[in-house]
Amino acid sequence: MRSRPLGATGLLVSEIGMGLAAIGRPGYINLGHNGDVGSDKGVEAMRSHALTMLDQAFDCGVRYLDAARSYGRAEEFLAAWLDRRSPPLRPDDITVGSKWGYRYVAGWRTDVEVHEVKDHSVGAFREQYAESRSWLDGWLDLYQIHSAVLETAVLEDREVLAALASLPDDKVVPGLTVSGPAQRDVVRRALEAGVDGVNPFRCVQATWNVLEPSVGPALAEASAAGWGVIVKEAVANGRLTARNVEDGFADRRRVLSAIADRHGVGIDAVALAATLAQPWVSVVLSGAATPEQLASNLAAADLELPGDELAALFDLAEEPASYWSTRSSLPWT
């Protein structure tokens, strides 16, 4: 696995990282997730599964790990893995990011109406930063606003910006993640944000994939400004995998399958390789929930797509409003 700098942050990341959203809690919106984590969704079974996945990722060269306060017990599981890994890891061996701004409220169930509650107040930041530090103190490298949006005005909140700017620069890098059809507007607003002449942000994480590439130009601007760029949902919550058998996706699936078959990989690896081909990307996250999915995702690291195939993949793009409407309809399982 090749390494890349995370912009000008001074942090080093593997080109493919691992997100813990699908293995830190029993429910998530990836297609087929319910079966991925097995019938036993108790805390101890999920912990054991997460540790196995983290072992596999590290052994395959993954050196960036992504958690969040709202990912159930993801930070706790990650801390347990860091503590038990043998031989012991040093903080320089791995780069760890987490996020604040959502609270997990599902109570370890998948059948509830609300799984996460947003809170972008400075009080939430202080509370959740302390919680993250309680699990990951000494390991936490990147701390991000979780799904910053224009509607919460978090990018105009002087108290929040000042608190982020006060994070110890040599230890914890401030950043933000974005989501939704207005991603590019949020990224550009973040590039202009500041308090007392200081912009606290040095990294952005966004959804980019061949179905929804609209944030790309804004991410290129962020990269040009020296920010690290992390891409999430490169396989569109499972829509860019063999699991997507929707009739309306058939034409796109044929294009993806033809390219995948040509290279002897899965559709997911093609989607991830297309993301890695973007010059502004620092790291793309695998959201794998099983060892088989992770191995298939990591095949993207050795896959270079020629220009004609990349052009064909870009032709698969959906209108952002349509893409995000589909995403919002995906069930938690």
C-alpha positions as semicolon CSV with decimal commas, in nm:
position;residue;x (nm);y (nm);z (nm)
1;M;0,000;0,000;0,000
2;R;0,147;0,332;-0,105
3;S;0,158;0,625;0,135
4;R;0,058;0,983;0,063
5;P;0,085;1,307;0,259
6;L;-0,244;1,433;0,401
7;G;-0,209;1,771;0,234
8;A;0,022;2,001;0,424
9;T;-0,087;1,870;0,766
10;G;0,236;1,679;0,822
11;L;0,039;1,356;0,857
12;L;0,106;1,053;0,638
13;V;-0,176;0,823;0,525
14;S;-0,212;0,506;0,319
15;E;-0,387;0,571;-0,011
16;I;-0,674;0,351;0,108
17;G;-0,795;0,396;0,463
18;M;-1,059;0,217;0,666
19;G;-1,381;0,372;0,793
20;L;-1,543;0,222;1,101
21;A;-1,901;0,338;1,038
22;A;-2,020;-0,010;0,939
23;I;-1,843;-0,206;1,214
24;G;-1,873;0,020;1,517
25;R;-2,249;-0,028;1,563
26;P;-2,503;-0,290;1,457
27;G;-2,689;-0,075;1,205
28;Y;-2,582;0,116;0,893
29;I;-2,719;0,208;0,549
30;N;-2,486;0,000;0,329
31;L;-2,669;-0,245;0,104
32;G;-2,688;-0,585;0,275
33;H;-2,527;-0,460;0,596
34;N;-2,752;-0,667;0,820
35;G;-2,595;-0,990;0,697
36;D;-2,242;-0,856;0,695
37;V;-2,211;-0,827;1,072
38;G;-2,368;-1,165;1,145
39;S;-2,667;-1,273;1,350
40;D;-2,500;-1,195;1,684
41;K;-2,498;-0,818;1,710
42;G;-2,412;-0,803;2,077
43;V;-2,138;-0,564;2,185
44;E;-1,879;-0,836;2,244
45;A;-1,946;-1,004;1,909
46;M;-1,923;-0,670;1,731
47;R;-1,603;-0,587;1,918
48;S;-1,445;-0,916;1,813
49;H;-1,551;-0,859;1,452
50;A;-1,410;-0,504;1,453
51;L;-1,076;-0,623;1,591
52;T;-1,052;-0,888;1,319
53;M;-1,124;-0,629;1,051
54;L;-0,866;-0,388;1,193
55;D;-0,604;-0,664;1,206
56;Q;-0,666;-0,749;0,842
57;A;-0,656;-0,385;0,734
58;F;-0,328;-0,317;0,911
59;D;-0,169;-0,638;0,786
60;C;-0,262;-0,531;0,430
61;G;-0,094;-0,192;0,472
62;V;-0,385;0,031;0,573
63;R;-0,248;0,315;0,785
64;Y;-0,540;0,556;0,810
65;L;-0,837;0,472;1,037
66;D;-1,156;0,680;1,052
67;A;-1,399;0,683;1,345
68;A;-1,662;0,917;1,492
69;R;-1,847;0,975;1,816
70;S;-2,169;0,867;1,643
71;Y;-2,033;0,537;1,514
72;G;-2,161;0,350;1,818
73;R;-1,856;0,208;1,995
74;A;-1,612;0,259;1,708
75;E;-1,367;0,467;1,914
76;E;-1,384;0,216;2,198
77;F;-1,321;-0,076;1,959
78;L;-1,035;0,111;1,795
79;A;-0,880;0,186;2,134
80;A;-0,905;-0,182;2,228
81;W;-0,733;-0,281;1,904
82;L;-0,454;-0,027;1,952
83;D;-0,403;-0,156;2,306
84;R;-0,389;-0,527;2,214
85;R;-0,196;-0,513;1,888
86;S;0,124;-0,717;1,906
87;P;0,394;-0,611;1,861
88;P;0,277;-0,282;2,014
89;L;0,214;0,006;1,777
90;R;0,359;0,352;1,814
91;P;0,153;0,665;1,734
92;D;0,373;0,727;1,429
93;D;0,280;0,385;1,289
94;I;-0,076;0,487;1,209
95;T;-0,290;0,796;1,151
96;V;-0,624;0,817;1,334
97;G;-0,913;1,053;1,261
98;S;-1,244;1,098;1,437
99;K;-1,538;1,337;1,434
100;W;-1,777;1,530;1,655
101;G;-2,120;1,679;1,592
102;Y;-2,354;1,377;1,600
103;R;-2,465;1,168;1,896
104;Y;-2,545;0,800;1,861
105;V;-2,895;0,746;2,006
106;A;-3,002;0,408;1,863
107;G;-2,929;0,216;2,184
108;W;-2,751;-0,064;1,994
109;R;-3,065;-0,140;1,792
110;T;-3,135;-0,133;1,419
111;D;-3,514;-0,093;1,433
112;V;-3,532;0,262;1,571
113;E;-3,650;0,564;1,376
114;V;-3,356;0,788;1,471
115;H;-2,997;0,663;1,489
116;E;-2,802;0,989;1,515
117;V;-2,881;1,341;1,637
118;K;-2,686;1,640;1,508
119;D;-2,545;1,901;1,747
120;H;-2,286;2,146;1,612
121;S;-2,274;2,367;1,923
122;V;-1,949;2,454;2,096
123;G;-2,076;2,267;2,401
124;A;-2,112;1,951;2,193
125;F;-1,759;1,998;2,060
126;R;-1,609;2,029;2,406
127;E;-1,803;1,733;2,541
128;Q;-1,733;1,504;2,247
129;Y;-1,367;1,604;2,214
130;A;-1,319;1,503;2,577
131;E;-1,495;1,172;2,506
132;S;-1,282;1,104;2,200
133;R;-0,967;1,186;2,392
134;S;-1,072;0,950;2,671
135;W;-1,051;0,664;2,418
136;L;-0,783;0,782;2,180
137;D;-0,555;1,009;2,381
138;G;-0,209;0,994;2,230
139;W;-0,343;0,846;1,905
140;L;-0,586;1,109;1,778
141;D;-0,437;1,297;1,481
142;L;-0,739;1,451;1,307
143;Y;-1,065;1,579;1,457
144;Q;-1,343;1,686;1,224
145;I;-1,683;1,851;1,232
146;H;-1,917;1,569;1,133
147;S;-2,122;1,662;0,824
148;A;-2,093;2,039;0,841
149;V;-2,382;2,207;0,660
150;L;-2,473;2,566;0,586
151;E;-2,803;2,531;0,772
152;T;-2,644;2,493;1,117
153;A;-2,418;2,796;1,056
154;V;-2,136;2,605;1,225
155;L;-1,887;2,763;0,987
156;E;-1,990;3,108;1,114
157;D;-1,989;3,012;1,482
158;R;-1,696;3,206;1,630
159;E;-1,691;2,995;1,946
160;V;-1,666;2,671;1,749
161;L;-1,402;2,809;1,513
162;A;-1,197;2,944;1,803
163;A;-1,220;2,609;1,983
164;L;-1,102;2,427;1,672
165;A;-0,821;2,677;1,620
166;S;-0,706;2,613;1,977
167;L;-0,647;2,241;1,918
168;P;-0,276;2,169;1,964
169;D;-0,139;2,209;1,610
170;D;0,141;1,964;1,662
171;K;-0,093;1,689;1,784
172;V;-0,449;1,724;1,651
173;V;-0,538;1,864;1,309
174;P;-0,884;2,029;1,278
175;G;-1,100;1,941;0,980
176;L;-1,455;1,893;0,861
177;T;-1,663;1,640;0,673
178;V;-1,940;1,729;0,431
179;S;-2,239;1,549;0,287
180;G;-2,541;1,620;0,069
181;P;-2,609;1,801;-0,259
182;A;-2,455;2,126;-0,129
183;Q;-2,116;1,970;-0,047
184;R;-1,919;2,194;-0,282
185;D;-2,078;2,508;-0,135
186;V;-1,986;2,396;0,217
187;V;-1,626;2,319;0,117
188;R;-1,587;2,660;-0,043
189;R;-1,741;2,831;0,260
190;A;-1,499;2,640;0,484
191;L;-1,206;2,760;0,271
192;E;-1,314;3,116;0,352
193;A;-1,393;3,055;0,721
194;G;-1,195;3,212;0,998
195;V;-1,187;3,373;1,338
196;D;-0,946;3,657;1,414
197;G;-0,789;3,603;1,074
198;V;-0,724;3,232;1,131
199;N;-0,885;2,954;0,931
200;P;-0,873;2,650;1,162
201;F;-0,939;2,388;0,894
202;R;-0,662;2,187;0,732
203;C;-0,849;1,884;0,601
204;V;-1,183;1,800;0,440
205;Q;-1,365;1,469;0,400
206;A;-1,638;1,444;0,136
207;T;-1,853;1,200;-0,058
208;W;-1,715;1,156;-0,409
209;N;-1,780;0,868;-0,644
210;V;-1,851;0,812;-1,011
211;L;-2,224;0,853;-0,946
212;E;-2,179;1,179;-0,752
213;P;-1,861;1,365;-0,854
214;S;-2,001;1,720;-0,823
215;V;-1,783;1,816;-0,524
216;G;-1,466;1,742;-0,722
217;P;-1,376;2,100;-0,827
218;A;-1,416;2,224;-0,468
219;L;-1,196;1,942;-0,340
220;A;-0,934;2,037;-0,598
221;E;-0,942;2,391;-0,459
222;A;-0,901;2,257;-0,106
223;S;-0,604;2,047;-0,213
224;A;-0,447;2,348;-0,385
225;A;-0,481;2,537;-0,055
226;G;-0,275;2,265;0,117
227;W;-0,565;2,083;0,277
228;G;-0,576;1,707;0,310
229;V;-0,862;1,550;0,110
230;I;-1,032;1,232;0,232
231;V;-1,298;1,066;0,018
232;K;-1,577;0,864;0,178
233;E;-1,856;0,656;0,024
234;A;-1,656;0,580;-0,290
235;V;-1,879;0,276;-0,349
236;A;-2,195;0,477;-0,278
237;N;-2,304;0,276;0,027
238;G;-2,295;-0,043;-0,177
239;R;-2,465;0,090;-0,489
240;L;-2,131;0,058;-0,671
241;T;-2,095;-0,311;-0,589
242;A;-2,236;-0,634;-0,726
243;R;-2,511;-0,608;-0,463
244;N;-2,689;-0,335;-0,656
245;V;-2,939;-0,532;-0,866
246;E;-3,196;-0,255;-0,912
247;D;-3,350;-0,259;-1,261
248;G;-3,289;0,114;-1,301
249;F;-2,917;0,061;-1,246
250;A;-2,879;-0,208;-1,513
251;D;-2,714;0,008;-1,782
252;R;-2,462;0,151;-1,537
253;R;-2,395;-0,194;-1,395
254;R;-2,309;-0,326;-1,741
255;V;-2,045;-0,056;-1,787
256;L;-1,898;-0,122;-1,443
257;S;-1,901;-0,499;-1,488
258;A;-1,729;-0,481;-1,826
259;I;-1,443;-0,276;-1,682
260;A;-1,421;-0,496;-1,373
261;D;-1,413;-0,815;-1,578
262;R;-1,142;-0,671;-1,801
263;H;-0,918;-0,623;-1,498
264;G;-1,024;-0,930;-1,301
265;V;-1,152;-0,731;-1,002
266;G;-1,486;-0,644;-0,847
267;I;-1,702;-0,344;-0,931
268;D;-1,609;-0,197;-0,594
269;A;-1,237;-0,197;-0,680
270;V;-1,312;-0,014;-1,005
271;A;-1,507;0,252;-0,815
272;L;-1,226;0,297;-0,562
273;A;-0,958;0,305;-0,834
274;A;-1,150;0,580;-1,015
275;T;-1,138;0,781;-0,693
276;L;-0,767;0,720;-0,642
277;A;-0,708;0,847;-0,995
278;Q;-0,818;1,198;-0,896
279;P;-0,504;1,409;-0,842
280;W;-0,642;1,592;-0,539
281;V;-0,717;1,280;-0,331
282;S;-0,503;1,208;-0,024
283;V;-0,685;0,894;0,092
284;V;-1,003;0,711;-0,001
285;L;-1,189;0,515;0,266
286;S;-1,300;0,157;0,246
287;G;-1,625;0,109;0,433
288;A;-1,591;-0,270;0,426
289;A;-1,774;-0,470;0,690
290;T;-1,637;-0,816;0,607
291;P;-1,288;-0,954;0,536
292;E;-1,400;-1,044;0,182
293;Q;-1,522;-0,691;0,114
294;L;-1,199;-0,543;0,247
295;A;-0,982;-0,768;0,031
296;S;-1,192;-0,679;-0,274
297;N;-1,171;-0,305;-0,195
298;L;-0,794;-0,314;-0,149
299;A;-0,746;-0,455;-0,499
300;A;-0,798;-0,095;-0,612
301;A;-0,448;-0,009;-0,489
302;D;-0,299;-0,210;-0,777
303;L;-0,549;-0,102;-1,042
304;E;-0,471;0,177;-1,288
305;L;-0,761;0,263;-1,515
306;P;-0,686;0,396;-1,864
307;G;-0,834;0,725;-1,980
308;D;-1,113;0,574;-2,190
309;E;-1,238;0,367;-1,895
310;L;-1,228;0,668;-1,663
311;A;-1,426;0,866;-1,920
312;A;-1,684;0,586;-1,939
313;L;-1,712;0,585;-1,559
314;F;-1,766;0,960;-1,546
315;D;-2,056;0,915;-1,786
316;L;-2,233;0,722;-1,509
317;A;-2,285;1,035;-1,298
318;E;-2,635;1,105;-1,167
319;E;-2,786;1,444;-1,093
320;P;-2,676;1,533;-0,737
321;A;-3,035;1,583;-0,617
322;S;-3,130;1,239;-0,749
323;Y;-2,823;1,074;-0,598
324;W;-2,883;1,222;-0,253
325;S;-3,254;1,142;-0,266
326;T;-3,165;0,778;-0,330
327;R;-2,909;0,778;-0,052
328;S;-3,155;0,924;0,198
329;S;-3,398;0,642;0,117
330;L;-3,152;0,364;0,200
331;P;-3,269;0,176;0,511
332;W;-3,068;0,123;0,826
333;T;-3,017;-0,251;0,868
